[in-house]
Amino acid sequence: MNDPLVYLNGEMTPLSEAKIPVLDRGFIFGDGVYEVIPIYGRRMFRSEQHMARLFRSLDKIGIPNPHDLAGWMALIRQVVDASPDDEQMVYLQVTRGVARRAHAFPAEVTPTVFIMTNPLVLPSAEVRSKGVACVTMDDKRWLHCEIKSVSLLGNVLAAQHAAENQVTEAIQFRDGMLTEGSSSNVWIVKDGVLAGPPKDNLILEGIRYGLIQELCEGLGIPMQVRRISREEVFAADEVMISSATKEVLPVTRIDGQPVGNGAPGPIYAKLYEAYQAAKAAA
């Protein structure tokens, strides 16, 4: 059985032997944040943007950052180098630490730091050629979705809703306006213009969000950041989802209805090709 090496609180240890106390606030309260970084050919992709988001999340919930950027990069590299895989997905998590169970922040507590990596599995060429199906639902999560919190029950329930409907993702709406998927940002295309929801507290700004903005600028694709209604999603020519594990992926059916002509569209094709070029150049 594979038992990869992981980093936990200053030590590299086999995953099966990595343990935290039950009073860790990440376990008790979900009091922590996390980050996920794709590794292509053993190279971190957009690591500065990922770490900037981690630092923002730590700051927003008042957890002291245990390391500077160089320190984090060294730890991540240590875990990446311990894996035999060239393509990886690094997961790192910081919780407030171990303390007596009480809701308010404890004083003088040391954050818990955990880093692991898994093989990176991307959608197949067949999946990309056909596109994926999604289902819609009301967004019932809290109002600080911009924090990459380990308190992911709302996202878990959304992902389970998708699984029970045998589709790839649940596309969420709050008060009739598009927010995001259970673990992805959502984009629409109408008349050659790509649009995405605002980067506010109602969504987690994916690192691919900024990348797609850059790719659209380079490709000359008009782009809008604005509120998007449920009706606009169903009337779109194309719909896409983006995340670290999906990269950018075409959605061709929503709630059983075809998106556009029911096939991946030309804006998706341009963005995917440009995405691959960005990976190769990183």
N, C-alpha and C positions, 0 to 999 in steps of 0.2 A: 504493500500500500504506500502510495506517495505521501511523504511527510515533509513538506517544504520547510525551509528555515524562514522564520519571521522575526521581526524586531519588536520587543516589548520592554519598555522602561529601562533602556540601556544595555540590553542583552539580545544577542541572536540566539534563538532557541527553536527546536522543532515545533511545528504548529500544534501537534498533539500534546505538547508539554506546556504550552503558553496558558497561563492562568491569571485571573484577576480576582481580588477579594469581592465577595458578594455585596459589600457596601460601597463599591465603586459607583459614583453617581451616574455614570453612563448606563449601568445596569438597573439601578433603582429608579432614576428619573428620566433617562434618555437625555441627560445633561451633558451634551458634547456635540462636536461637529466632525465632519469627515470630508475627504476629498478622494477623487478617483482620477488617475493619470494614465493615459494609454502610452505604451512603449512600442515603438516600431523599430525593428532591427536593433534592439537594445538602446535606442535613443528615446529620451522623454520628448513627448510632443506637446508644445505650448506649455511647458512647465512653469514659466514665469506667470502666465495667466492663471493657471491652476493654484499656484501658491499664493498669488495675490487674493484669490477668492477665499482660500483657507484663512489667510490673515484677517480678511474682512469679517468672516464668520466668527472667528475667535474674539475679535474686538467687539462685535455686536452683542455677544452674550457674556462678555467680561471674563473670559478665560485668559490668563497670562500666556503669551506665546512662549513655548518652552525652548525654541531655537530661532536663530536668525536664518536667513535664506540659505546661506552657505552650509549651515549645520543641517538643515532639512535635506538639501541636495545630497550631502554626503551619506546620510542615513538611507535615503531612498536608493541611491546607487549601490549601497551595500546589499540591500535586499534584492535589487534587480540582478546584481552580479552573482548572487547565490542561486538563482534560478537557471535551469538549463534552456529555457525558452527564449527565443529571440523576440517574439511578439507577446507582450504581457499587458496586464491591467493591474496597476498598483493601487491598492486601497490603503489609506492612512486615516487614523481616527485619533482624536484628542478628546478626552473627557475631563471634567473638572477635577477628578481624582477621588480618593477614598476618604470618607468622613462619616461621622454619626448621621443617621438619617434625620434630616431636618430640611424643610423646603428652601429656606434662605441660604445664600452662599456661605460656605464655611470659611473661616479665616485660616491663612497659612497652610493651604493644602497643595500638594504637588500634583500637577496634571498627569494623567495616564496617557502614554503615547504608544500606539500600536501601528505597525506597518506590515502588510503582507502583499503578495503578488500571486496572480493566477494567469494561466494562459489566456491570451486575448482571442476570443471567438467572434468573428464578424459575420454579418449576413452573407449568405452564399450568392453566387452569380445568378442562380435560378430564382432566388427570392427577389433579388433586385430587378430582374427582368419582368417579373409579374407584379411586383408591388405587394404591400401587405394590407390586411383588413384591420380596422379599428372599430371601437364602440364608444359611444358618448355617455357622459354621466355628469351630474352636478358636482362641482368642486366643493367639498365639505371640509377642507383643511383649515388650519389656522391662518392668521393674517401676516405671518412673517416667513413666507415661502422663499424669500431671497436669502435666508440663512440656510446653509447646507447642514442642517441639523440631523443628528442620529435619531431624532424623534420622528420616525417615518411611518407611523401607523396609518395615517391617511393615504400615503402613497402605496403602502402595502395593500390596503383595501381596494384601491383603484386598480392595482395590478391584478389582484385576485378577481375583480369584476371582469377584466379583460380575459383572464385565463378561463373563467367559467363560460365566457362567450366564445372561446376558442379563437381569439384574435390576438394580434401582436401588442396592442396598446389601448389604453382608455384615454380618450380626449375629453378634457374637463372644461366646464363652463361655470362661471360665477355670474349670477344675475343675467344670464343670457349672453355673456361675453366670453370669448375664448381665453383660457389661461394657458394650460400646458397638459402634457401627458403625465402618467404616473412617474416616469423617469426620463422624460424627453421634452424638448421644446417643439412647438408645432408651428408650421408655416403654411400659408396659402399663396396661390398664384392666380391672378385674374387679369386677363388681357395683357400678359407679359410682365406684370408688376408683382413682385414678391412682397408679402406683408407678414409681419410678426407682431405679437402683443408687446406692449411697453415693458421695459426692464424696470419693474417696480416691485413692491412687496408681494404681489400676487403670483409671481413666478420666480423660479430659480434661474438666474441668467446662466445658461450653459456656456461653457467655453467655446463650443461650436457656434453659439449665437454671434459672438464677435468675429469668428472666422468667416461665417457666412456673410456678414456685412462686408468684410474685406474682399471676399470672392466676388460678391455682386458688384462692388465698385470696380474691381479689376476687369470684370466681364462686361461692364456696361449694362447690367440688369437693374432697372429701376427698383427701388426698395422703399417701403414705408414701414414705420414703427407706429402703431396706433391700435386703438380698440377694434376688435373684430367680432362681429355678431355671429351667432349660431347660423343664421340664414346665409351669411357670406361663406361660411365654411362649406355648407352643403351646395352652394352655387359655384364654388371654386373650379377653375380649370385643372389645377393641381393642388395636392396637399402633401406636405412632407413632414417628417419628424427627424430630429437630430439629437444625438447624444454621443458620449465617448464610445459606447459599444455599438451603436447603430450608425455612427458617422452621420451621413444624411441618407434618408431612406424614403422611397415613394410610398404614399398611401393611396390605394386604388379602390378601396371600398370602406364606407363608414355606415354603420348601422344597417348593413346589408345593401346599401345603395352605392352604385358606381360613382367614383369621383371623375368628373370630366368624361372622357371616353372610356374610362375603366382601365387605362394603361399608364405606365410611367410617362411623364411629359418631358418636353424639351428643356425647360428650365432646370428640372431635376438632373437631366443628363449633363448639362453644362456644369452645374455645381458639383456633381459627383466627380467628373473628370478633373475639374480644378482642385477639388479636395485631394485627390490622389497625387496631383502634382505638388501640392503644398506639403504632403507627407514626405514625398521623395526628396524635397528640397530642405527639409528640416534637419 
